[in-house]
């Protein structure tokens, strides 16, 4: 059975970095692991997967549900 997508060392490196970030590893630690000189290079790996984006949305909504917005009417 052949893989549908060509797997390259770069692809594996990118996947590894993405999984580290999704697992909560600090971006500076990922930078050091990958040997990047610039954090901007490492930040390219921070794209959000749909699962992570959904999880973030749930957490943000839970946080926002704690707040009430209202205005007081003065007599």
Buried (B, 14 or more C-beta within 10 A) or exposed (E): EEEEEEEEEEEEEBEBBBEBBBEEEEBEEBBEEBEBEEEEEBBEBEEEEEEBEEEEEEEEEEEEEEEEEEEEEEE
